[in-house]
Amino acid sequence: MIALYPGSFDPITFGHLDLIERASRLYARVIVAVATDSWKQPLFGVDKRQDQIALATRHLPNVETASFMGLTVRFARQRQAEVLIRGLRAVSDFELELQMAQTNRTLGADLETVFLVTAAEYSFLSSSVVREVARLGGPVSHLVPAHVERDLTEYFSGAKR
Ligand code: ADP
């Protein structure tokens, strides 16, 4: 079975990576896909985010990266994915995730959303927390892979100039 894990991944964190590793044990193939037409103004470009994911998952042979525009269900169908992976960190994630999953069901009933519960040590972790700590010059090595930390340092040291 092919699973699609869509998100902004701006940037990928150890929380995302934990989910990807676990999904890769459950499904034959996992496609980690950067959604490109979010209303959010991203810090990193799509190609950069995809590279960051590819490097972080290179130890997982059944994981691949992609990017897509438009409806997630449409992209899932294109890639023959039958499962949509999403993460639940806290009750606060639940409402929006439930709404999205139910909406997606009305758009493509053949696609099942499967929620994986975040590892407790990453339940506080989000890309926006990482961006904020990095922007303020704090350490993020316990939150993101080393290459992502380097990209953040470079971005914010450049932005300050
Ligand atoms: P989106 O903009 O679609 O929410 P994100 O990149 O922030 O994209 O998150 C993608 C998915 O990963 C979401 O389902 C989110 O709940 C999950 N996720 C985000 N952070 C974590 C984390 N720390 N642990 C587990 N899952 C997470």
Backbone and ligand atoms as CSV (ligand in chain L), in Angstrom:
chain,resi,resn,atom,element,x,y,z
A,1,MET,N,N,0.832,-1.202,0.000
A,1,MET,CA,C,0.000,0.000,0.000
A,1,MET,C,C,0.870,1.257,0.000
A,2,ILE,N,N,0.419,2.262,-0.738
A,2,ILE,CA,C,1.178,3.517,-0.806
A,2,ILE,C,C,0.509,4.545,0.106
A,3,ALA,N,N,1.336,5.198,0.940
A,3,ALA,CA,C,0.817,6.238,1.830
A,3,ALA,C,C,1.382,7.586,1.419
A,4,LEU,N,N,0.527,8.592,1.482
A,4,LEU,CA,C,0.955,9.959,1.170
A,4,LEU,C,C,0.949,10.768,2.466
A,5,TYR,N,N,2.069,11.424,2.746
A,5,TYR,CA,C,2.154,12.274,3.938
A,5,TYR,C,C,2.329,13.716,3.458
A,6,PRO,N,N,1.238,14.474,3.403
A,6,PRO,CA,C,1.329,15.841,2.902
A,6,PRO,C,C,1.521,16.850,4.038
A,7,GLY,N,N,2.142,17.963,3.711
A,7,GLY,CA,C,2.313,19.006,4.723
A,7,GLY,C,C,3.105,20.168,4.168
A,8,SER,N,N,3.330,21.148,5.028
A,8,SER,CA,C,4.128,22.306,4.607
A,8,SER,C,C,5.621,22.027,4.791
A,9,PHE,N,N,5.966,21.314,5.863
A,9,PHE,CA,C,7.359,20.949,6.142
A,9,PHE,C,C,8.301,22.143,5.994
A,10,ASP,N,N,7.973,23.218,6.701
A,10,ASP,CA,C,8.713,24.482,6.545
A,10,ASP,C,C,9.415,24.875,7.843
A,11,PRO,N,N,10.439,24.190,8.295
A,11,PRO,CA,C,11.101,23.031,7.680
A,11,PRO,C,C,10.649,21.722,8.353
A,12,ILE,N,N,11.184,20.601,7.807
A,12,ILE,CA,C,10.944,19.290,8.430
A,12,ILE,C,C,11.588,19.277,9.829
A,13,THR,N,N,10.887,18.668,10.788
A,13,THR,CA,C,11.392,18.585,12.167
A,13,THR,C,C,11.533,17.113,12.570
A,14,PHE,N,N,12.102,16.896,13.752
A,14,PHE,CA,C,12.202,15.520,14.266
A,14,PHE,C,C,10.815,14.920,14.516
A,15,GLY,N,N,9.809,15.770,14.722
A,15,GLY,CA,C,8.436,15.281,14.899
A,15,GLY,C,C,7.918,14.666,13.608
A,16,HIS,N,N,8.107,15.393,12.494
A,16,HIS,CA,C,7.724,14.856,11.185
A,16,HIS,C,C,8.492,13.551,10.916
A,17,LEU,N,N,9.801,13.609,11.191
A,17,LEU,CA,C,10.664,12.477,10.871
A,17,LEU,C,C,10.254,11.221,11.644
A,18,ASP,N,N,9.868,11.407,12.880
A,18,ASP,CA,C,9.391,10.289,13.692
A,18,ASP,C,C,8.170,9.641,13.031
A,19,LEU,N,N,7.276,10.491,12.543
A,19,LEU,CA,C,6.074,9.989,11.873
A,19,LEU,C,C,6.424,9.259,10.574
A,20,ILE,N,N,7.354,9.825,9.831
A,20,ILE,CA,C,7.757,9.223,8.553
A,20,ILE,C,C,8.385,7.853,8.789
A,21,GLU,N,N,9.251,7.772,9.808
A,21,GLU,CA,C,9.900,6.488,10.108
A,21,GLU,C,C,8.863,5.431,10.481
A,22,ARG,N,N,7.896,5.844,11.285
A,22,ARG,CA,C,6.868,4.887,11.703
A,22,ARG,C,C,5.974,4.495,10.530
A,23,ALA,N,N,5.621,5.463,9.690
A,23,ALA,CA,C,4.784,5.159,8.517
A,23,ALA,C,C,5.528,4.233,7.556
A,24,SER,N,N,6.844,4.409,7.473
A,24,SER,CA,C,7.625,3.593,6.533
A,24,SER,C,C,7.676,2.127,6.963
A,25,ARG,N,N,7.404,1.889,8.257
A,25,ARG,CA,C,7.327,0.495,8.725
A,25,ARG,C,C,5.940,-0.109,8.478
A,26,LEU,N,N,4.957,0.756,8.286
A,26,LEU,CA,C,3.577,0.275,8.110
A,26,LEU,C,C,3.198,0.087,6.642
A,27,TYR,N,N,3.802,0.883,5.757
A,27,TYR,CA,C,3.383,0.870,4.349
A,27,TYR,C,C,4.551,0.553,3.435
A,28,ALA,N,N,4.226,-0.016,2.269
A,28,ALA,CA,C,5.260,-0.413,1.316
A,28,ALA,C,C,6.019,0.807,0.806
A,29,ARG,N,N,5.268,1.885,0.541
A,29,ARG,CA,C,5.912,3.121,0.074
A,29,ARG,C,C,5.277,4.304,0.785
A,30,VAL,N,N,6.099,5.288,1.108
A,30,VAL,CA,C,5.596,6.518,1.711
A,30,VAL,C,C,6.090,7.693,0.858
A,31,ILE,N,N,5.139,8.497,0.413
A,31,ILE,CA,C,5.490,9.699,-0.351
A,31,ILE,C,C,5.299,10.904,0.570
A,32,VAL,N,N,6.379,11.588,0.863
A,32,VAL,CA,C,6.299,12.791,1.687
A,32,VAL,C,C,6.198,13.968,0.718
A,33,ALA,N,N,5.065,14.656,0.757
A,33,ALA,CA,C,4.801,15.645,-0.292
A,33,ALA,C,C,4.621,17.048,0.285
A,34,VAL,N,N,5.394,17.969,-0.261
A,34,VAL,CA,C,5.300,19.375,0.134
A,34,VAL,C,C,4.140,20.014,-0.621
A,35,ALA,N,N,3.186,20.515,0.134
A,35,ALA,CA,C,2.045,21.212,-0.469
A,35,ALA,C,C,2.489,22.638,-0.797
A,36,THR,N,N,2.362,23.029,-2.056
A,36,THR,CA,C,3.011,24.275,-2.481
A,36,THR,C,C,2.091,25.482,-2.576
A,37,ASP,N,N,0.799,25.280,-2.479
A,37,ASP,CA,C,-0.044,26.452,-2.684
A,37,ASP,C,C,-0.791,26.853,-1.414
A,38,SER,N,N,-0.111,26.638,-0.304
A,38,SER,CA,C,-0.699,27.049,0.960
A,38,SER,C,C,-0.775,28.572,0.998
A,39,TRP,N,N,-1.704,29.091,1.770
A,39,TRP,CA,C,-1.804,30.532,1.908
A,39,TRP,C,C,-0.690,31.088,2.781
A,40,LYS,N,N,-0.023,30.147,3.489
A,40,LYS,CA,C,1.080,30.592,4.341
A,40,LYS,C,C,2.265,31.026,3.482
A,41,GLN,N,N,2.929,32.073,3.909
A,41,GLN,CA,C,4.138,32.515,3.222
A,41,GLN,C,C,5.303,31.690,3.779
A,42,PRO,N,N,5.866,30.784,2.974
A,42,PRO,CA,C,6.883,29.892,3.531
A,42,PRO,C,C,8.246,30.572,3.724
A,43,LEU,N,N,9.005,30.038,4.664
A,43,LEU,CA,C,10.362,30.535,4.866
A,43,LEU,C,C,11.283,29.948,3.796
A,44,PHE,N,N,11.179,28.631,3.566
A,44,PHE,CA,C,12.003,27.966,2.560
A,44,PHE,C,C,11.177,27.668,1.307
A,45,GLY,N,N,11.823,27.766,0.153
A,45,GLY,CA,C,11.155,27.436,-1.110
A,45,GLY,C,C,10.833,25.948,-1.182
A,46,VAL,N,N,9.987,25.591,-2.135
A,46,VAL,CA,C,9.542,24.200,-2.263
A,46,VAL,C,C,10.712,23.242,-2.515
A,47,ASP,N,N,11.601,23.618,-3.426
A,47,ASP,CA,C,12.718,22.724,-3.763
A,47,ASP,C,C,13.610,22.509,-2.552
A,48,LYS,N,N,13.843,23.584,-1.819
A,48,LYS,CA,C,14.683,23.495,-0.616
A,48,LYS,C,C,14.031,22.555,0.402
A,49,ARG,N,N,12.719,22.727,0.610
A,49,ARG,CA,C,12.033,21.878,1.591
A,49,ARG,C,C,12.076,20.409,1.170
A,50,GLN,N,N,11.950,20.186,-0.140
A,50,GLN,CA,C,11.998,18.808,-0.642
A,50,GLN,C,C,13.396,18.224,-0.443
A,51,ASP,N,N,14.430,19.033,-0.693
A,51,ASP,CA,C,15.812,18.579,-0.473
A,51,ASP,C,C,16.042,18.256,0.994
A,52,GLN,N,N,15.515,19.110,1.857
A,52,GLN,CA,C,15.686,18.890,3.306
A,52,GLN,C,C,15.054,17.560,3.713
A,53,ILE,N,N,13.883,17.258,3.160
A,53,ILE,CA,C,13.189,16.004,3.481
A,53,ILE,C,C,13.974,14.815,2.920
A,54,ALA,N,N,14.438,14.965,1.663
A,54,ALA,CA,C,15.162,13.863,1.013
A,54,ALA,C,C,16.404,13.490,1.817
A,55,LEU,N,N,17.127,14.495,2.266
A,55,LEU,CA,C,18.351,14.244,3.037
A,55,LEU,C,C,18.020,13.616,4.397
A,56,ALA,N,N,16.950,14.071,5.000
A,56,ALA,CA,C,16.573,13.563,6.326
A,56,ALA,C,C,16.053,12.128,6.267
A,57,THR,N,N,15.607,11.689,5.085
A,57,THR,CA,C,14.987,10.352,4.975
A,57,THR,C,C,15.803,9.400,4.103
A,58,ARG,N,N,17.057,9.770,3.842
A,58,ARG,CA,C,17.818,8.942,2.886
A,58,ARG,C,C,18.117,7.549,3.446
A,59,HIS,N,N,17.971,7.372,4.771
A,59,HIS,CA,C,18.181,6.039,5.355
A,59,HIS,C,C,16.935,5.159,5.206
A,60,LEU,N,N,15.868,5.709,4.624
A,60,LEU,CA,C,14.613,4.962,4.496
A,60,LEU,C,C,14.336,4.693,3.009
A,61,PRO,N,N,14.659,3.478,2.537
A,61,PRO,CA,C,14.579,3.206,1.100
A,61,PRO,C,C,13.170,3.283,0.506
A,62,ASN,N,N,12.152,3.103,1.311
A,62,ASN,CA,C,10.790,3.134,0.750
A,62,ASN,C,C,10.108,4.500,0.916
A,63,VAL,N,N,10.909,5.514,1.239
A,63,VAL,CA,C,10.357,6.872,1.367
A,63,VAL,C,C,10.849,7.730,0.215
A,64,GLU,N,N,9.932,8.427,-0.423
A,64,GLU,CA,C,10.306,9.354,-1.496
A,64,GLU,C,C,9.681,10.717,-1.238
A,65,THR,N,N,10.179,11.737,-1.931
A,65,THR,CA,C,9.634,13.074,-1.724
A,65,THR,C,C,8.958,13.555,-3.004
A,66,ALA,N,N,8.061,14.500,-2.835
A,66,ALA,CA,C,7.364,15.084,-3.976
A,66,ALA,C,C,6.865,16.455,-3.560
A,67,SER,N,N,6.329,17.180,-4.518
A,67,SER,CA,C,5.617,18.410,-4.177
A,67,SER,C,C,4.384,18.458,-5.077
A,68,PHE,N,N,3.386,19.161,-4.614
A,68,PHE,CA,C,2.160,19.209,-5.424
A,68,PHE,C,C,1.411,20.508,-5.177
A,69,MET,N,N,0.597,20.846,-6.151
A,69,MET,CA,C,-0.300,21.990,-6.025
A,69,MET,C,C,-1.716,21.462,-6.080
A,70,GLY,N,N,-2.613,22.161,-5.470
A,70,GLY,CA,C,-4.019,21.789,-5.593
A,70,GLY,C,C,-4.442,20.766,-4.562
A,71,LEU,N,N,-5.515,20.075,-4.891
A,71,LEU,CA,C,-6.144,19.176,-3.925
A,71,LEU,C,C,-5.265,17.974,-3.586
A,72,THR,N,N,-5.159,17.700,-2.295
A,72,THR,CA,C,-4.378,16.549,-1.839
A,72,THR,C,C,-4.968,15.248,-2.388
A,73,VAL,N,N,-6.291,15.135,-2.381
A,73,VAL,CA,C,-6.913,13.879,-2.857
A,73,VAL,C,C,-6.599,13.624,-4.333
A,74,ARG,N,N,-6.516,14.712,-5.088
A,74,ARG,CA,C,-6.210,14.558,-6.513
A,74,ARG,C,C,-4.782,14.041,-6.696
A,75,PHE,N,N,-3.866,14.620,-5.917
A,75,PHE,CA,C,-2.467,14.179,-6.005
A,75,PHE,C,C,-2.335,12.722,-5.530
A,76,ALA,N,N,-3.069,12.386,-4.482
A,76,ALA,CA,C,-3.036,11.014,-3.967
A,76,ALA,C,C,-3.485,10.032,-5.053
A,77,ARG,N,N,-4.550,10.403,-5.739
A,77,ARG,CA,C,-5.073,9.545,-6.805
A,77,ARG,C,C,-4.040,9.380,-7.914
A,78,GLN,N,N,-3.424,10.500,-8.289
A,78,GLN,CA,C,-2.377,10.481,-9.327
A,78,GLN,C,C,-1.267,9.507,-8.985
A,79,ARG,N,N,-0.903,9.485,-7.695
A,79,ARG,CA,C,0.219,8.643,-7.253
A,79,ARG,C,C,-0.240,7.286,-6.731
A,80,GLN,N,N,-1.512,6.986,-6.917
A,80,GLN,CA,C,-2.090,5.715,-6.465
A,80,GLN,C,C,-1.928,5.468,-4.963
A,81,ALA,N,N,-1.947,6.551,-4.200
A,81,ALA,CA,C,-1.876,6.408,-2.745
A,81,ALA,C,C,-3.270,6.114,-2.215
A,82,GLU,N,N,-3.351,5.181,-1.279
A,82,GLU,CA,C,-4.650,4.812,-0.710
A,82,GLU,C,C,-4.823,5.338,0.699
A,83,VAL,N,N,-3.699,5.811,1.264
A,83,VAL,CA,C,-3.717,6.275,2.650
A,83,VAL,C,C,-3.085,7.653,2.745
A,84,LEU,N,N,-3.720,8.483,3.552
A,84,LEU,CA,C,-3.197,9.812,3.840
A,84,LEU,C,C,-2.730,9.801,5.284
A,85,ILE,N,N,-1.481,10.121,5.519
A,85,ILE,CA,C,-0.949,10.142,6.887
A,85,ILE,C,C,-1.012,11.558,7.435
A,86,ARG,N,N,-1.521,11.690,8.641
A,86,ARG,CA,C,-1.462,12.984,9.345
A,86,ARG,C,C,-1.062,12.708,10.785
A,87,GLY,N,N,-0.495,13.714,11.409
A,87,GLY,CA,C,-0.056,13.553,12.795
A,87,GLY,C,C,-0.974,14.293,13.742
A,88,LEU,N,N,-1.165,13.716,14.901
A,88,LEU,CA,C,-1.931,14.404,15.956
A,88,LEU,C,C,-1.013,14.647,17.140
A,89,ARG,N,N,-0.828,15.934,17.443
A,89,ARG,CA,C,0.061,16.282,18.545
A,89,ARG,C,C,-0.702,16.461,19.849
A,90,ALA,N,N,-1.830,17.127,19.744
A,90,ALA,CA,C,-2.588,17.473,20.951
A,90,ALA,C,C,-4.044,17.638,20.548
A,91,VAL,N,N,-4.873,17.839,21.527
A,91,VAL,CA,C,-6.299,18.026,21.253
A,91,VAL,C,C,-6.487,19.201,20.280
A,92,SER,N,N,-5.607,20.181,20.399
A,92,SER,CA,C,-5.727,21.371,19.554
A,92,SER,C,C,-5.616,21.041,18.063
A,93,ASP,N,N,-4.891,19.975,17.714
A,93,ASP,CA,C,-4.794,19.575,16.297
A,93,ASP,C,C,-6.082,18.919,15.823
A,94,PHE,N,N,-6.822,18.357,16.771
A,94,PHE,CA,C,-7.870,17.416,16.413
A,94,PHE,C,C,-8.976,18.022,15.540
A,95,GLU,N,N,-9.445,19.194,15.948
A,95,GLU,CA,C,-10.606,19.753,15.271
A,95,GLU,C,C,-10.362,20.000,13.782
A,96,LEU,N,N,-9.243,20.661,13.511
A,96,LEU,CA,C,-8.902,20.973,12.128
A,96,LEU,C,C,-8.622,19.696,11.329
A,97,GLU,N,N,-7.915,18.761,11.961
A,97,GLU,CA,C,-7.571,17.516,11.273
A,97,GLU,C,C,-8.822,16.688,10.962
A,98,LEU,N,N,-9.756,16.689,11.903
A,98,LEU,CA,C,-11.012,15.965,11.693
A,98,LEU,C,C,-11.777,16.581,10.525
A,99,GLN,N,N,-11.838,17.911,10.530
A,99,GLN,CA,C,-12.531,18.635,9.468
A,99,GLN,C,C,-11.891,18.340,8.103
A,100,MET,N,N,-10.558,18.353,8.073
A,100,MET,CA,C,-9.852,18.085,6.812
A,100,MET,C,C,-10.096,16.669,6.342
A,101,ALA,N,N,-10.016,15.713,7.291
A,101,ALA,CA,C,-10.199,14.306,6.924
A,101,ALA,C,C,-11.606,14.067,6.401
A,102,GLN,N,N,-12.575,14.693,7.051
A,102,GLN,CA,C,-13.963,14.492,6.615
A,102,GLN,C,C,-14.224,15.169,5.276
A,103,THR,N,N,-13.634,16.338,5.089
A,103,THR,CA,C,-13.756,17.015,3.789
A,103,THR,C,C,-13.129,16.155,2.696
A,104,ASN,N,N,-11.919,15.656,2.980
A,104,ASN,CA,C,-11.244,14.821,1.984
A,104,ASN,C,C,-12.058,13.578,1.654
A,105,ARG,N,N,-12.775,13.059,2.613
A,105,ARG,CA,C,-13.632,11.885,2.374
A,105,ARG,C,C,-14.735,12.202,1.384
A,106,THR,N,N,-15.248,13.429,1.458
A,106,THR,CA,C,-16.303,13.797,0.511
A,106,THR,C,C,-15.720,13.989,-0.894
A,107,LEU,N,N,-14.421,14.255,-0.960
A,107,LEU,CA,C,-13.778,14.494,-2.262
A,107,LEU,C,C,-13.222,13.210,-2.869
A,108,GLY,N,N,-12.927,12.252,-2.014
A,108,GLY,CA,C,-12.388,10.989,-2.502
A,108,GLY,C,C,-12.554,9.931,-1.435
A,109,ALA,N,N,-13.651,9.185,-1.513
A,109,ALA,CA,C,-14.007,8.243,-0.443
A,109,ALA,C,C,-13.054,7.052,-0.407
A,110,ASP,N,N,-12.284,6.869,-1.490
A,110,ASP,CA,C,-11.371,5.723,-1.544
A,110,ASP,C,C,-10.078,5.985,-0.765
A,111,LEU,N,N,-9.885,7.233,-0.348
A,111,LEU,CA,C,-8.661,7.585,0.358
A,111,LEU,C,C,-8.923,7.628,1.872
A,112,GLU,N,N,-8.203,6.794,2.614
A,112,GLU,CA,C,-8.375,6.758,4.075
A,112,GLU,C,C,-7.356,7.653,4.754
A,113,THR,N,N,-7.781,8.496,5.664
A,113,THR,CA,C,-6.823,9.250,6.475
A,113,THR,C,C,-6.467,8.428,7.698
A,114,VAL,N,N,-5.181,8.257,7.920
A,114,VAL,CA,C,-4.713,7.525,9.104
A,114,VAL,C,C,-3.923,8.502,9.966
A,115,PHE,N,N,-4.317,8.609,11.231
A,115,PHE,CA,C,-3.632,9.515,12.153
A,115,PHE,C,C,-2.615,8.751,12.975
A,116,LEU,N,N,-1.412,9.261,12.999
A,116,LEU,CA,C,-0.411,8.703,13.904
A,116,LEU,C,C,-0.231,9.695,15.042
A,117,VAL,N,N,-0.162,9.151,16.232
A,117,VAL,CA,C,-0.037,10.013,17.406
A,117,VAL,C,C,1.446,10.318,17.632
A,118,THR,N,N,1.719,11.584,17.795
A,118,THR,CA,C,3.081,12.056,17.996
A,118,THR,C,C,3.746,11.409,19.199
A,119,ALA,N,N,5.029,11.127,19.053
A,119,ALA,CA,C,5.816,10.700,20.208
A,119,ALA,C,C,5.771,11.827,21.242
A,120,ALA,N,N,5.608,11.462,22.506
A,120,ALA,CA,C,5.401,12.467,23.566
A,120,ALA,C,C,6.493,13.536,23.559
A,121,GLU,N,N,7.730,13.123,23.290
A,121,GLU,CA,C,8.828,14.102,23.367
A,121,GLU,C,C,8.763,15.147,22.255
A,122,TYR,N,N,7.941,14.889,21.225
A,122,TYR,CA,C,7.826,15.864,20.134
A,122,TYR,C,C,6.454,16.532,20.081
A,123,SER,N,N,5.648,16.332,21.099
A,123,SER,CA,C,4.270,16.826,21.004
A,123,SER,C,C,4.197,18.356,21.048
A,124,PHE,N,N,5.247,18.997,21.522
A,124,PHE,CA,C,5.276,20.469,21.562
A,124,PHE,C,C,5.858,21.047,20.281
A,125,LEU,N,N,6.399,20.179,19.450
A,125,LEU,CA,C,7.257,20.636,18.353
A,125,LEU,C,C,6.470,20.943,17.083
A,126,SER,N,N,6.709,22.113,16.535
A,126,SER,CA,C,6.107,22.470,15.252
A,126,SER,C,C,7.145,23.246,14.450
A,127,SER,N,N,6.923,23.312,13.159
A,127,SER,CA,C,7.846,24.073,12.314
A,127,SER,C,C,7.875,25.527,12.736
A,128,SER,N,N,6.740,26.052,13.178
A,128,SER,CA,C,6.723,27.474,13.552
A,128,SER,C,C,7.525,27.726,14.832
A,129,VAL,N,N,7.512,26.765,15.769
A,129,VAL,CA,C,8.356,26.878,16.968
A,129,VAL,C,C,9.832,26.907,16.548
A,130,VAL,N,N,10.185,26.002,15.647
A,130,VAL,CA,C,11.570,25.930,15.165
A,130,VAL,C,C,11.984,27.248,14.503
A,131,ARG,N,N,11.111,27.775,13.655
A,131,ARG,CA,C,11.443,29.034,12.957
A,131,ARG,C,C,11.634,30.165,13.964
A,132,GLU,N,N,10.791,30.177,14.966
A,132,GLU,CA,C,10.853,31.262,15.951
A,132,GLU,C,C,12.133,31.176,16.805
A,133,VAL,N,N,12.449,29.964,17.275
A,133,VAL,CA,C,13.672,29.804,18.079
A,133,VAL,C,C,14.896,30.178,17.232
A,134,ALA,N,N,14.919,29.695,15.986
A,134,ALA,CA,C,16.065,29.979,15.110
A,134,ALA,C,C,16.167,31.474,14.810
A,135,ARG,N,N,15.039,32.101,14.607
A,135,ARG,CA,C,15.035,33.539,14.310
A,135,ARG,C,C,15.637,34.337,15.463
A,136,LEU,N,N,15.380,33.846,16.678
A,136,LEU,CA,C,15.890,34.546,17.861
A,136,LEU,C,C,17.298,34.083,18.237
A,137,GLY,N,N,17.881,33.234,17.393
A,137,GLY,CA,C,19.264,32.822,17.614
A,137,GLY,C,C,19.438,31.715,18.633
A,138,GLY,N,N,18.352,31.021,18.974
A,138,GLY,CA,C,18.428,29.918,19.944
A,138,GLY,C,C,18.854,28.620,19.277
A,139,PRO,N,N,19.219,27.608,20.088
A,139,PRO,CA,C,19.656,26.325,19.532
A,139,PRO,C,C,18.464,25.487,19.041
A,140,VAL,N,N,18.627,24.847,17.891
A,140,VAL,CA,C,17.547,23.993,17.368
A,140,VAL,C,C,18.041,22.584,17.028
A,141,SER,N,N,19.266,22.264,17.468
A,141,SER,CA,C,19.859,20.973,17.093
A,141,SER,C,C,19.073,19.793,17.676
A,142,HIS,N,N,18.295,20.024,18.733
A,142,HIS,CA,C,17.483,18.952,19.319
A,142,HIS,C,C,16.101,18.870,18.667
A,143,LEU,N,N,15.849,19.770,17.711
A,143,LEU,CA,C,14.518,19.839,17.089
A,143,LEU,C,C,14.506,19.443,15.615
A,144,VAL,N,N,15.624,19.671,14.933
A,144,VAL,CA,C,15.692,19.413,13.482
A,144,VAL,C,C,17.021,18.741,13.127
A,145,PRO,N,N,17.087,18.042,11.982
A,145,PRO,CA,C,18.355,17.460,11.543
A,145,PRO,C,C,19.412,18.554,11.319
A,146,ALA,N,N,20.687,18.132,11.372
A,146,ALA,CA,C,21.802,19.095,11.306
A,146,ALA,C,C,21.780,19.947,10.042
A,147,HIS,N,N,21.412,19.336,8.898
A,147,HIS,CA,C,21.433,20.121,7.651
A,147,HIS,C,C,20.343,21.195,7.659
A,148,VAL,N,N,19.234,20.907,8.336
A,148,VAL,CA,C,18.157,21.908,8.432
A,148,VAL,C,C,18.597,23.033,9.366
A,149,GLU,N,N,19.287,22.654,10.430
A,149,GLU,CA,C,19.819,23.673,11.351
A,149,GLU,C,C,20.757,24.620,10.588
A,150,ARG,N,N,21.590,24.040,9.747
A,150,ARG,CA,C,22.521,24.871,8.955
A,150,ARG,C,C,21.744,25.829,8.043
A,151,ASP,N,N,20.705,25.309,7.400
A,151,ASP,CA,C,19.894,26.157,6.499
A,151,ASP,C,C,19.253,27.308,7.275
A,152,LEU,N,N,18.799,27.010,8.490
A,152,LEU,CA,C,18.149,28.048,9.310
A,152,LEU,C,C,19.157,29.119,9.726
A,153,THR,N,N,20.331,28.657,10.153
A,153,THR,CA,C,21.379,29.600,10.566
A,153,THR,C,C,21.736,30.511,9.407
A,154,GLU,N,N,21.895,29.871,8.241
A,154,GLU,CA,C,22.254,30.646,7.049
A,154,GLU,C,C,21.154,31.659,6.717
A,155,TYR,N,N,19.920,31.202,6.768
A,155,TYR,CA,C,18.797,32.080,6.426
A,155,TYR,C,C,18.761,33.287,7.357
A,156,PHE,N,N,18.850,33.032,8.663
A,156,PHE,CA,C,18.677,34.145,9.595
A,156,PHE,C,C,19.917,35.021,9.719
A,157,SER,N,N,21.094,34.453,9.459
A,157,SER,CA,C,22.272,35.329,9.487
A,157,SER,C,C,22.242,36.208,8.239
A,158,GLY,N,N,21.755,35.640,7.136
A,158,GLY,CA,C,21.622,36.427,5.893
A,158,GLY,C,C,20.561,37.499,6.033
A,159,ALA,N,N,19.452,37.117,6.685
A,159,ALA,CA,C,18.322,38.044,6.805
A,159,ALA,C,C,18.677,39.249,7.654
A,160,LYS,N,N,19.627,39.036,8.601
A,160,LYS,CA,C,19.990,40.133,9.515
A,160,LYS,C,C,20.883,41.155,8.839
A,161,ARG,N,N,21.600,40.666,7.794
A,161,ARG,CA,C,22.543,41.570,7.151
A,161,ARG,C,C,21.853,42.690,6.386
L,1,ADP,P1,P,0.483,21.605,7.679
L,1,ADP,O1,O,0.806,22.982,7.254
L,1,ADP,O2,O,-0.222,20.783,6.649
L,1,ADP,O3,O,-0.092,21.469,9.067
L,1,ADP,P2,P,2.959,20.672,8.772
L,1,ADP,O4,O,4.204,20.516,8.004
L,1,ADP,O5,O,2.976,21.666,9.875
L,1,ADP,O6,O,1.902,20.951,7.688
L,1,ADP,O7,O,2.492,19.297,9.388
L,1,ADP,C1,C,2.183,18.205,8.554
L,1,ADP,C2,C,1.626,17.078,9.391
L,1,ADP,O8,O,2.594,16.674,10.339
L,1,ADP,C3,C,0.382,17.444,10.187
L,1,ADP,O9,O,-0.487,16.341,10.198
L,1,ADP,C4,C,0.903,17.706,11.565
L,1,ADP,O10,O,-0.062,17.398,12.557
L,1,ADP,C5,C,2.060,16.722,11.632
L,1,ADP,N1,N,3.085,17.180,12.565
L,1,ADP,C6,C,3.592,18.408,12.690
L,1,ADP,N2,N,4.480,18.481,13.705
L,1,ADP,C7,C,4.524,17.247,14.244
L,1,ADP,C8,C,5.201,16.670,15.362
L,1,ADP,N3,N,5.985,17.389,16.144
L,1,ADP,N4,N,5.005,15.370,15.606
L,1,ADP,C9,C,4.180,14.657,14.824
L,1,ADP,N5,N,3.462,15.142,13.815
L,1,ADP,C10,C,3.632,16.418,13.511
